Every structure is written in structure tokens, then in C-alpha cells.
Amino acid sequence: MGASITGTDLDDDSDFEESHEINVTPFIDVILVLLIIFMVAAPLSTVDLPIDLPTSTAIPQKKPDKPTYVSIKPDLAVAIGEDLVKRVDLVRTLDSMPDAGKDRYIFLRADRAVPYGELMDVLEILRAGGYSKIKLVALEGAPDSAGSQAAPANSKF
């Protein structure tokens, strides 16, 4: 009725033999694509508001994966990341963010021209909203000549 295949027929087909070697070419392709994606995305994850930060000689600390930056511009406008917000909406906007949590660090950036009282007002708004983990951001390096005259070299923050 039907034709049967014998073992000798299968031995003649050497085209379909199994290969026991690992093919790493697709893995390398995926890694290279991921590398390109991260190289393009890394510069986009920084905050791009033009702020003239003061310098600090403190030892830099490790930043979290997704830092939350609150910036005070020279015209006293407040921004979260690059989005301008009103001061009355600052805490509400922080609470509505996807990674919302009162225990996360808020990185506060203020332009050198911002008066101390304005900086303290924003700090007070954040504190009243329940955000107590606030870090001040400064440029790395030696302080300028005016800053070194105003504060002793061994001062601690």
C-alpha cells in the first residue's frame, strides 16, 4: 500500500545532519543593536536647562538610575526635569510622576543668580509636601575666587 522508508534511505541524506555547535551570530546582532540604542538614549536622559551652577569640591556621589531634578532658573521659574511648573503645583506634579514616592531623592539645581531666599522657598515647598530627601546639585571642581574668599577652605556642608 504505502511506501516505507528504511534506515538505509535516511543514511543517504547527509544534508539534514544535526549541528551541535552554538550559533552566536544572532546573539551578537542583538547586543550590537542594544548598544546602539543605549548610545543614542544616554544623552537624551540628561536635563538640558541652561543653569549656571556653582562649583563644589565635595566628593561626587553615585546618582540613582532615574534622578528627579527640580531646577530654579535665573528668572526664578521652577522646572521638573525640563518641564516648567508653577510653584503651587510643584508637589502635586512630583506626586503624579510614575516613580512617585516621598522617600526618593530630589536633586535641586539652582542658578548662581538665584537669591538664597528663593532657594529656601522652594526647599520649604518640597519639605511641606513631604519630600525630605533633597540634594543640592553643583558643578564638580574648584570653587571660583569669589567663593573661596567667602568661605573657609575647610568648611563642611
C-alpha positions as CSV (number, residue, x, y, z in Angstrom):
1,M,0.0,0.0,0.0
2,G,2.3,2.7,1.2
3,A,5.9,3.0,0.7
4,S,8.1,2.6,3.7
5,I,11.4,4.2,4.4
6,T,14.1,2.0,5.6
7,G,17.1,3.1,7.8
8,T,19.4,2.9,4.8
9,D,17.4,5.5,3.0
10,L,17.9,8.0,5.8
11,D,21.6,7.4,6.0
12,D,22.0,8.5,2.4
13,D,20.7,12.1,3.2
14,S,23.6,13.8,4.7
15,D,22.1,17.3,4.1
16,F,20.0,17.1,7.2
17,E,22.5,16.2,9.8
18,E,22.3,17.9,13.2
19,S,24.8,20.5,14.1
20,H,25.9,20.6,17.8
21,E,27.6,24.0,17.7
22,I,26.1,27.1,19.2
23,N,25.3,29.8,16.7
24,V,26.3,33.1,18.4
25,T,25.7,35.4,15.4
26,P,22.1,36.3,16.3
27,F,23.2,37.0,19.9
28,I,25.9,39.4,18.7
29,D,23.5,41.1,16.5
30,V,21.1,41.7,19.4
31,I,23.9,43.0,21.6
32,L,25.0,45.5,18.9
33,V,21.5,46.8,18.4
34,L,21.1,47.3,22.2
35,L,24.5,49.1,22.3
36,I,23.4,51.5,19.6
37,I,20.1,52.1,21.4
38,F,21.8,52.9,24.7
39,M,24.4,55.1,23.0
40,V,21.6,57.2,21.4
41,A,19.4,57.3,24.5
42,A,22.0,58.2,27.1
43,P,22.5,61.8,26.1
44,L,18.7,62.3,26.0
45,S,18.3,61.3,29.7
46,T,20.1,64.4,31.0
47,V,18.4,67.7,31.9
48,D,19.1,70.4,29.4
49,L,18.0,73.6,31.1
50,P,20.7,76.3,30.9
51,I,21.6,77.0,34.5
52,D,24.9,78.4,35.8
53,L,25.7,76.1,38.7
54,P,28.2,77.0,41.4
55,T,31.2,74.7,41.8
56,S,32.0,72.4,44.7
57,T,35.0,70.4,45.8
58,A,32.9,67.7,47.6
59,I,33.4,64.1,46.5
60,P,30.7,63.2,43.9
61,Q,28.2,60.6,44.9
62,K,26.5,58.0,42.8
63,K,23.3,59.1,41.2
64,P,20.2,56.9,41.0
65,D,19.1,55.4,37.7
66,K,16.2,57.9,37.2
67,P,17.0,61.0,39.1
68,T,14.3,63.7,39.6
69,Y,15.7,67.2,39.0
70,V,13.9,70.3,40.3
71,S,15.6,73.4,38.8
72,I,15.3,77.1,39.6
73,K,16.2,79.2,36.6
74,P,17.7,82.7,36.7
75,D,14.2,84.2,36.1
76,L,13.0,82.2,39.2
77,A,10.9,79.8,37.2
78,V,10.8,76.3,38.6
79,A,11.0,73.2,36.4
80,I,10.8,69.5,37.0
81,G,13.3,67.9,34.5
82,E,12.7,70.3,31.5
83,D,9.0,71.0,32.2
84,L,8.2,74.3,33.7
85,V,5.7,74.1,36.6
86,K,4.2,76.7,38.9
87,R,5.4,76.6,42.5
88,V,1.9,75.9,43.8
89,D,1.8,72.8,41.5
90,L,5.3,71.6,42.3
91,V,4.4,68.9,44.9
92,R,1.3,67.8,43.1
93,T,3.3,67.3,39.9
94,L,6.0,65.4,41.8
95,D,3.3,63.2,43.4
96,S,1.8,62.4,40.0
97,M,5.0,61.2,38.4
98,P,5.2,57.5,37.6
99,D,8.0,56.8,40.1
100,A,6.3,58.8,42.8
101,G,7.4,58.3,46.3
102,K,8.2,60.6,49.2
103,D,11.3,58.6,50.0
104,R,13.1,59.2,46.7
105,Y,15.8,61.8,46.4
106,I,15.0,65.1,44.7
107,F,18.0,66.8,43.1
108,L,17.6,70.6,43.4
109,R,19.5,72.7,40.9
110,A,19.6,76.5,41.3
111,D,21.3,79.0,39.1
112,R,24.1,81.0,40.7
113,A,21.9,84.2,40.2
114,V,19.0,82.9,42.3
115,P,18.7,84.6,45.6
116,Y,19.1,82.4,48.7
117,G,15.6,83.3,49.9
118,E,14.1,81.9,46.7
119,L,16.0,78.7,47.0
120,M,14.8,78.3,50.6
121,D,11.2,79.0,49.4
122,V,11.4,76.0,47.0
123,L,13.0,73.9,49.7
124,E,10.2,74.8,52.1
125,I,7.6,73.9,49.5
126,L,9.2,70.5,49.0
127,R,9.5,69.9,52.7
128,A,5.9,70.8,53.4
129,G,4.9,68.4,50.6
130,G,6.6,65.5,52.4
131,Y,9.9,65.4,50.4
132,S,12.7,65.4,53.0
133,K,15.4,63.8,50.9
134,I,16.7,66.7,48.9
135,K,20.2,67.0,47.5
136,L,21.7,70.2,46.1
137,V,23.5,70.0,42.8
138,A,26.7,71.8,42.0
139,L,29.5,71.6,39.4
140,E,32.5,69.5,40.2
141,G,35.8,71.3,40.6
142,A,37.5,74.0,42.5
143,P,35.4,77.0,43.6
144,D,35.9,80.3,41.9
145,S,37.9,83.1,43.5
146,A,34.8,84.9,45.0
147,G,33.5,81.6,46.6
148,S,36.9,80.8,48.1
149,Q,37.2,84.2,49.8
150,A,33.7,84.0,51.2
151,A,34.0,80.5,52.8
152,P,37.0,78.9,54.6
153,A,38.7,76.1,52.8
154,N,37.9,73.5,55.4
155,S,34.1,74.3,55.7
156,K,31.7,71.3,55.7
157,F,28.2,71.2,54.4
